[in-house]
């Protein structure tokens, strides 16, 4: 593959064996299009058949959970698509998404099926690379709809069929790598989940250096094992309180893993004139309210936090990383004791009274180190996934005109 600079109608990055200029074409020139329809929702029998009914949110999937009968298909404008057809989402939250269909089934009016005389895999990648431009320029209506007529008239510079196939094959290999990494991550997470279940049910126990059992676990309230701090927010009307050099974390900054960067930065003045509290590195954090309720974080730097975050500082006979995994595994306790009509939340007093099982400090260290070693493997795979996504994004930007 070589970098091309001498022509305006070829991509920046191109396979070396190709030399011809790309030609601008309208999709309508080399594609056929059709959309489907929806059988009457008032007839329940229509939705008790065996024909997969594909909605715009299903275009990536190899299975669906909605099916229609042959009678429903015959009585509506639903249309059948085949495996390998290119599906384009016109309506809904995923307007502008496209994918190669993994199943045969009927589509509704929210999907545009595109069949081409050229490479549909290449055309899919072309549409993916241009999704943001299409959506920003052509999205219509409050719910966000794309017009099939607009999509049909899109014009792009196209290479020969052979070059299309070479590009699609190369990008497919990158996608396959992403799928393999994602599967590896999912398997590691399932492995960790199973081990945590065995560890915290005490089905799996660690032994000391002499091969002896550690002492029995003890049931403790969180208020007995650690200091709990709840933060606050400096006034948002005071500019001098913000954009300083002190980290400040909101509940949205917790991701059930290590917290490595702040949500925002505040000044020393903002810290001193609010209820925001500094929390040291290795503090275990819990989101206390709203949609993020129950998220856990392990702080990797000194930082302050807002009023929706509780910080746990274990005393010297308790391991902070063990506490992190205890809360991660036993987060249902948090939901059990949460309340609030409009917005669910848990207060500090309820947190102090939450009870968990704690082994001796030596066994805590072993459990924390063991689970941390699995997390490191998961983090490594996550890094590989993100790097591969960035690599693919770069390819999409450079391999198309």
VENLINBEL-V973700 format. One record per pair of residues at least 12 apart in sequence whose C-alpha atoms are under 6 Angstrom apart, sorted by the first residue. I is the first residue (numbers start at 0). J is the second residue. Records with the same first field share a line. If there is no record, write none. Layout:
BEGIN
I=J  J
END
This chain:
BEGIN
0=13  14  15
1=13  15
8=20  21
9=21
10=397  398  399  400
11=397
12=397  398
21=156  157  158
22=156  157
23=155  156  157
24=154  155
25=152  153  154
26=151  152  153
27=151  152
29=115  116
30=114  115
31=113  114
32=112  113
33=111  112
34=108  110  111
35=76  77  78  106  107  108
36=76  77  107  108
37=77  107
38=71  75
45=67  68  71
46=66  67
47=67
48=66  67  68
49=66
50=66  67  104
51=66  104
52=65  66  104  105  106
53=105  106
55=88  109  110
59=98
61=101  102
77=105  106  107
78=105  106
79=104  105
80=103  104
81=103
82=100  101  102  103
83=99  100
84=99  100
85=98  99  112  113
86=98  111  112
87=110  111
88=110
89=109  110  144  145
90=109  144
95=130
120=167
121=163  167
128=395
184=377
216=356  357  358
217=356  357
218=355  356
219=354  355
220=352  353  354
221=351  353
222=351
224=313
225=312  313  314
226=311  312
227=310  311
228=309  310
229=306  308  309
230=274  275  276  304  305  306
231=274  275  305  306
232=275  305
233=269  273
240=265  266  268  269
241=265  266
242=264  265
243=264  265  266
244=264
245=264  265  266
246=261  264  302  303
247=261  262  263  264  302  303  304
248=261  262  304
249=305
250=286  307  308
253=294  295  296
255=294  295  296
256=296
257=296  297
258=296  297  298  299
259=299
275=304  305
276=303
277=302  303
278=301  302  303
279=301
280=298  299  300  301
281=298  299
282=298  311  312
283=296  297  310  311  323
284=296  309  310
285=308  309
286=307  308
287=307  308  344  345
288=307  343  344
289=342  343
316=360
317=360
320=367
321=363  367
END
